[in-house]
């Protein structure tokens, strides 16, 4: 005998199980377990950034983007400085790594500041909040309905009869309510929140609730869909501009809050963005740490009851970063951060983070716009599994611009074994499980340890997923993990 494999039976020689295939699988294919108990090929997707597309051929500001999952469209709102600062919206359609836009639609024929929006998946409506300079700078909301590549709006509704700013809009999918958090300049610039209920093309509001009795800005919010809590992150000017967060609970048309929690004991003024990682059930907050040269920084928060605790901060950009905003890619299970990198000619840049426990790690940043950018706002298209970043392209006359990003991903962590024969889509076939011996692989070196690579191949390059030890060129002993 020249090989140990001569002692093996012709089949798997051990532990195996029959599975239904999701997709066509090759003989000797590494496979992972799906959420419905089937197996699919281990595969990876390489990160890619498409070409930029202009949605507004004029200078813009206060950009905010969201995804309408009922119509599978991107919606962007902004202040159109080429049209007297009017509040404007546009609908985008993603195809591959490109995006095309319909015609811009004015929702407020007056100067509009701090435009922000969210998608209400209960009513399938877009909710926009803004400061209406044409009406005493009152805090105002309006409901949008997407149809094809356009959007129409109902009548504006005032939620704060005072100067309001730094609005953030959050959809609470548990109570099916909208929460708008803002700075109430009619009440000492206190941090304030109000609950809205969408009905048709209008919205009604409960009473405003103060969550921070000091000047509060900027502000960002997200919804923890695991514990059904609203989390608001902000800069607390009453406490040395420290980065601060608070947990809110919606009940009916009101919201109550727990105690404020500092996540960064340094000046964080500039920008802040909070996002929920639904894979790990964590809140991630990104911000400039002005106590550390304004480096772009992220921190992971864990909600418990009406409070939130934090791990240690992680720098994702070792340079001054501003206009920082984040979204969560639920396909890749990554946090995607878009920002202006002052250390690199103020280029538009993205960083991709992976949460583990109470920490987050980042891959090397990538430039999405080789020019100065402002007001970057990323959102995730969950239909095509793409991230879209809307921004002001200062390298192109400040035009409103969008770009599509494919975030690198792999299902390698779901690895369970290797097929013993080709399996047609939806057919049943046998898979050698971890702890068994598979004899359908090729090209191995006897005695070498093999790892499952992100693209599904077996290689000796170390990864987090150990496959096993080669017994021959065509057989591998799959290790138990």
C-alpha positions in Angstrom: 0.0 0.0 0.0 1.3 3.4 -0.9 -1.4 5.4 0.8 -3.5 5.2 4.0 -6.5 5.7 1.7 -6.0 2.1 0.4 -7.5 1.0 3.8 -10.6 3.2 3.2 -13.9 2.0 1.8 -15.0 3.5 -1.5 -17.6 5.7 0.1 -17.3 8.3 2.8 -15.8 5.8 5.3 -17.6 7.3 8.2 -20.0 10.0 9.3 -22.5 11.2 6.7 -26.1 12.4 6.3 -28.6 13.0 3.5 -29.6 16.6 2.7 -31.7 18.4 0.2 -29.6 20.7 -2.0 -30.2 24.4 -2.3 -28.8 25.0 -5.7 -26.8 22.5 -7.9 -23.9 21.0 -6.0 -20.8 19.4 -7.5 -19.1 16.1 -6.5 -16.7 16.9 -3.6 -18.2 20.4 -3.0 -17.8 22.0 0.4 -21.3 22.9 1.7 -22.9 24.8 4.5 -26.2 24.4 6.3 -29.0 26.9 5.4 -31.6 28.2 7.9 -34.2 25.8 6.5 -32.0 22.7 7.0 -30.8 22.3 3.4 -27.2 22.5 2.2 -25.7 25.1 -0.2 -22.3 25.5 -1.8 -19.7 27.4 0.3 -19.0 30.5 -1.8 -17.7 34.0 -1.5 -18.4 37.4 -3.1 -15.6 39.8 -3.7 -16.1 43.5 -2.7 -16.8 45.7 -5.7 -17.6 49.4 -6.1 -19.6 50.5 -9.1 -19.5 53.8 -11.0 -21.0 56.9 -9.6 -24.3 58.2 -10.9 -25.6 61.8 -10.5 -29.2 62.2 -9.2 -29.1 66.0 -8.8 -27.1 68.3 -11.2 -26.9 71.0 -8.6 -25.2 71.6 -5.3 -27.0 69.7 -2.5 -26.7 69.2 1.3 -28.3 67.3 4.2 -28.5 64.0 2.3 -30.3 61.0 3.8 -31.0 57.6 2.1 -33.2 54.6 2.9 -34.5 51.4 1.2 -38.2 50.9 0.4 -38.5 47.1 0.7 -42.1 47.1 -0.6 -41.0 48.6 -4.0 -37.4 47.5 -3.9 -36.2 51.1 -4.4 -33.7 53.4 -2.9 -35.1 56.8 -1.7 -32.9 59.8 -1.2 -33.9 63.1 0.4 -31.8 66.3 0.4 -31.8 70.0 0.4 -31.5 71.2 -3.2 -29.3 74.3 -3.0 -29.7 74.8 -6.7 -33.4 75.3 -6.2 -33.6 77.8 -3.3 -32.8 75.0 -0.8 -36.1 73.2 -1.4 -36.6 69.8 0.3 -36.4 67.2 -2.5 -36.5 63.5 -3.0 -35.5 61.1 -5.7 -36.0 57.3 -6.3 -33.2 55.1 -7.3 -33.2 51.6 -8.9 -30.2 49.3 -8.4 -29.0 46.9 -11.1 -25.8 45.0 -10.5 -23.4 47.6 -9.2 -25.1 50.5 -11.0 -28.0 52.7 -10.0 -30.4 54.8 -12.1 -32.6 57.6 -10.9 -36.1 59.0 -11.7 -36.8 62.7 -11.7 -36.4 64.6 -8.5 -39.6 65.6 -6.7 -39.9 68.7 -4.4 -41.7 67.8 -1.1 -41.3 71.3 0.5 -41.2 74.5 -1.6 -39.2 76.3 1.0 -35.7 76.1 2.4 -35.4 72.8 4.2 -32.7 71.8 6.7 -31.7 68.5 8.4 -33.7 66.4 6.0 -33.9 62.8 7.3 -36.1 59.8 6.5 -37.0 56.2 7.2 -39.2 53.5 5.7 -42.3 52.4 7.5 -42.7 48.8 6.5 -46.1 48.6 8.2 -47.7 51.3 6.0 -45.1 50.9 3.2 -44.5 54.6 3.3 -41.5 56.9 3.4 -41.4 59.3 6.4 -39.4 62.5 6.0 -38.5 64.9 8.8 -37.0 68.3 8.3 -36.8 71.9 9.6 -39.1 74.0 7.5 -37.5 77.5 7.1 -40.6 78.6 5.3 -42.7 78.0 8.4 -40.7 79.5 11.3 -38.2 76.7 11.2 -40.8 74.3 12.7 -40.0 70.6 12.9 -42.1 69.1 10.1 -42.8 65.6 8.7 -44.3 64.5 5.4 -45.3 61.1 4.0 -44.1 59.8 0.7 -45.4 57.0 -1.5 -43.1 55.4 -4.1 -44.6 54.3 -7.4 -42.3 53.1 -10.1 -39.4 55.4 -10.3 -41.2 58.4 -8.7 -42.5 59.4 -5.3 -45.5 61.5 -4.3 -46.2 63.2 -1.0 -49.1 64.1 1.3 -49.4 67.4 3.2 -46.7 68.4 5.7 -47.5 68.0 9.4 -45.8 70.0 12.1 -44.5 67.9 15.0 -42.7 70.8 16.9 -43.9 74.4 16.9 -40.4 75.7 17.4 -37.1 75.7 15.7 -36.1 72.1 15.4 -32.8 70.6 14.1 -30.6 67.5 13.7 -33.6 65.3 13.1 -33.3 61.5 12.9 -36.1 59.2 11.9 -36.5 55.7 13.3 -39.1 53.0 12.5 -40.1 50.8 15.5 -41.3 47.6 13.8 -42.7 46.2 17.0 -45.2 49.0 17.7 -45.3 50.1 14.0 -44.6 53.6 15.0 -42.2 56.3 13.8 -39.9 58.0 16.3 -38.3 61.3 15.5 -35.5 62.6 17.7 -34.3 66.1 17.4 -32.9 69.2 19.0 -35.7 71.4 20.3 -34.3 75.0 20.0 -37.5 76.3 21.5 -36.7 74.5 24.7 -33.0 75.3 25.4 -31.9 72.9 22.5 -32.8 69.9 24.6 -32.7 66.4 23.1 -36.3 65.5 22.4 -38.3 62.7 20.8 -41.8 62.2 19.6 -43.8 59.2 18.4 -45.7 59.3 15.1 -48.4 57.1 13.6 -48.7 56.9 9.8 -52.2 56.7 8.3 -52.6 56.8 4.6 -50.5 59.8 3.3 -50.5 61.6 6.7 -48.9 61.2 10.1 -50.1 62.2 13.6 -48.0 62.7 16.7 -48.2 62.1 20.5 -46.5 64.5 23.0 -42.8 65.3 22.8 -40.6 63.8 25.5 -37.2 65.2 26.6 -34.3 62.7 26.8 -31.4 65.1 27.5 -31.8 68.3 29.4 -28.9 70.0 27.7 -27.9 71.2 24.2 -28.0 68.0 22.1 -26.5 67.6 18.6 -25.8 65.8 16.4 -28.3 63.0 16.9 -28.8 59.5 15.4 -31.0 56.6 16.2 -31.7 53.0 15.5 -34.1 50.2 16.4 -33.1 47.1 18.3 -35.5 44.6 16.8 -34.3 41.9 19.2 -35.4 43.7 22.3 -37.8 46.1 20.7 -36.0 49.2 21.9 -35.1 52.5 20.3 -31.5 53.6 20.8 -30.5 57.2 20.4 -26.9 58.3 20.2 -25.9 61.9 20.5 -23.4 64.5 21.6 -24.2 65.9 25.0 -23.0 69.5 25.2 -24.1 69.6 28.8 -21.4 67.0 29.6 -18.3 68.2 27.7 -19.6 67.0 24.3 -19.2 63.4 25.4 -20.7 60.7 23.2 -23.8 59.5 24.9 -26.6 57.0 24.3 -30.0 56.3 25.7 -32.6 53.5 25.4 -36.3 54.3 24.6 -39.4 52.2 24.9 -42.4 53.1 22.7 -45.9 52.6 24.3 -48.9 53.7 22.3 -48.1 57.2 21.1 -45.5 58.0 23.7 -41.9 57.0 24.5 -40.1 56.7 27.8 -36.3 56.5 28.4 -33.8 54.9 30.7 -30.7 56.6 32.0 -28.1 58.2 29.8 -24.9 56.2 29.2 -21.6 57.7 28.1 -19.9 55.6 25.4 -17.0 58.0 24.8 -15.5 60.2 27.5 -14.2 62.7 25.1 -15.5 65.4 22.7 -17.3 63.6 19.8 -18.9 66.6 18.2 -19.0 66.4 14.4 -21.2 63.5 13.5 -22.7 60.3 14.9 -24.4 57.3 13.4 -26.1 54.4 15.2 -27.0 51.1 13.4 -28.4 47.8 14.6 -26.5 44.6 13.7 -29.4 42.0 13.5 -27.0 39.1 13.2 -25.3 39.7 16.5 -28.1 41.7 18.2 -25.8 44.6 18.9 -25.9 48.3 18.4 -22.9 49.9 16.7 -22.2 53.6 17.0 -19.6 55.3 14.8 -18.2 58.8 15.4 -15.1 61.0 15.3 -13.1 60.8 18.5 -11.9 64.3 19.0 -10.0 63.2 22.1 -7.9 61.0 19.7 -7.1 63.3 16.8 -10.7 63.0 15.5 -10.0 59.5 14.3 -13.0 57.6 12.9 -14.1 55.3 15.7 -16.7 52.6 16.4 -18.1 51.0 19.5 -20.4 48.1 20.2 -23.4 48.4 22.5 -25.5 45.8 24.2 -29.1 46.7 25.2 -30.4 45.2 28.4 -33.8 46.3 29.7 -33.8 50.1 29.5 -30.1 50.5 29.5 -27.1 49.9 27.2 -23.5 48.9 27.9 -20.5 49.2 25.7 -17.3 47.4 24.8 -14.0 49.2 24.0 -13.8 51.6 21.1 -12.1 50.6 17.8 -10.5 53.0 15.3 -11.5 52.3 11.7 -9.7 55.3 10.3 -6.4 56.7 11.7 -7.1 60.2 10.4 -9.6 62.9 10.8 -13.0 61.5 9.7 -16.2 63.5 9.4 -19.8 63.1 8.0 -19.6 59.6 9.3 -22.7 57.4 8.7 -23.4 53.6 8.8 -25.7 50.9 7.6 -26.0 47.2 8.3 -25.6 44.7 5.4 -27.7 41.7 6.5 -26.4 39.6 3.7 -22.7 39.9 4.5 -23.5 40.5 8.2 -21.2 43.5 8.2 -21.5 47.1 9.4 -20.6 49.4 6.5 -19.4 52.9 7.4 -19.2 55.8 4.8 -17.2 58.9 5.7 -15.0 61.7 4.5 -11.3 60.9 5.0 -9.5 64.2 5.6 -6.3 62.3 5.8 -6.7 61.3 2.2 -7.8 64.4 0.3 -11.2 64.2 1.9 -12.1 61.3 -0.4 -15.3 59.5 0.1 -14.3 56.3 1.9 -16.0 53.2 3.3 -14.9 50.8 6.0 -16.4 47.4 6.6 -16.7 46.1 10.2 -17.4 42.7 11.7 -19.0 42.4 15.2 -17.8 39.7 17.5 -19.1 39.8 21.0 -18.7 43.3 22.3 -16.0 44.2 19.8 -15.8 45.2 16.1 -12.9 44.7 13.7 -12.5 46.4 10.3 -10.9 45.6 7.0 -8.8 48.2 5.2 -10.8 51.2 4.1 -11.8 51.6 0.4 -12.3 54.8 -1.6 -15.7 55.0 -3.2 -15.2 58.6 -4.6 -11.7 59.9 -5.5 -12.8 63.5 -4.7 -13.9 65.5 -1.7 -17.3 64.3 -0.4 -19.8 65.5 2.2 -23.1 64.3 3.7 -22.5 60.6 3.0 -25.5 58.4 3.7 -25.4 54.6 3.1 -28.4 52.3 3.0 -28.8 48.6 2.3 -30.8 47.2 -0.6 -32.0 43.9 0.9 -33.5 42.8 -2.4 -30.2 42.8 -4.3 -27.9 42.7 -1.3 -26.1 45.9 -2.2 -25.1 49.0 -0.3 -25.9 52.3 -1.8 -24.1 55.5 -0.7 -25.7 58.9 -1.5 -23.4 61.9 -1.1 -22.5 65.4 -2.2 -19.6 65.1 -4.7 -17.6 68.3 -4.1 -15.3 67.2 -6.9 -18.2 67.6 -9.3 -19.7 70.9 -8.4 -21.3 69.5 -5.3 -23.8 67.4 -7.3 -25.9 64.8 -5.6 -24.4 61.5 -6.4 -25.0 57.8 -5.6 -22.8 54.7 -5.9 -23.5 51.0 -5.4 -21.1 48.8 -3.4 -21.1 45.0 -3.3 -19.7 44.1 0.2 -17.5 41.1 0.3 -19.2 38.1 1.9 -19.0 34.4 2.4 -21.1 31.7 4.1 -18.0 29.8 5.1 -18.9 29.8 8.8 -21.9 27.5 8.0 -19.6 24.7 6.8 -20.8 21.2 7.7 -19.1 18.9 5.2 -18.4 17.8 1.6 -20.7 16.2 -0.9 -20.1 12.5 -1.8 -21.6 13.0 -5.3 -23.1 15.7 -7.4 -26.6 16.8 -6.2 -29.2 18.5 -8.4 -31.0 21.5 -7.0 -33.8 20.4 -4.6 -32.7 16.8 -4.9 -31.4 14.7 -2.0 -27.8 13.6 -1.7 -25.2 12.5 0.8 -22.8 14.8 2.6 -19.7 13.6 4.6 -20.0 15.5 7.9 -17.3 16.7 10.2 -15.8 13.6 11.9 -16.1 11.6 8.7 -13.8 10.8 5.8 -14.5 12.1 2.3 -12.9 10.5 -0.8 -14.3 12.8 -3.5 -11.8 15.7 -3.3 -8.7 16.1 -5.5 -5.3 17.6 -5.5 -4.4 17.3 -1.8 -1.0 16.7 -0.2 -0.8 13.8 2.2 -0.5 14.9 5.8 -1.3 18.6 5.2 -4.0 20.4 7.2 -6.6 22.0 4.9 -8.9 24.9 5.7 -12.1 25.9 4.0 -11.4 29.2 2.1 -14.0 31.9 1.8 -14.7 30.9 -1.8 -15.4 27.3 -0.8 -12.1 25.7 -2.0 -9.8 23.7 0.3 -6.4 25.3 0.9 -3.5 25.2 3.3 -3.9 28.9 3.9 -5.1 29.3 7.5 -8.7 30.5 8.0 -11.1 30.2 10.9 -12.6 27.0 9.4 -10.5 23.9 9.6 -11.6 21.2 7.2 -9.2 18.4 8.2 -6.1 16.4 7.3 -5.4 14.9 3.9 -5.0 11.1 3.9 -4.3 11.0 0.2 -4.6 13.3 -2.9 -8.3 12.4 -3.0 -9.3 11.8 0.6 -9.6 14.0 3.7 -10.4 13.3 7.3 -12.8 16.0 8.3 -12.2 17.2 11.9 -14.9 17.6 14.5 -15.2 21.3 15.6 
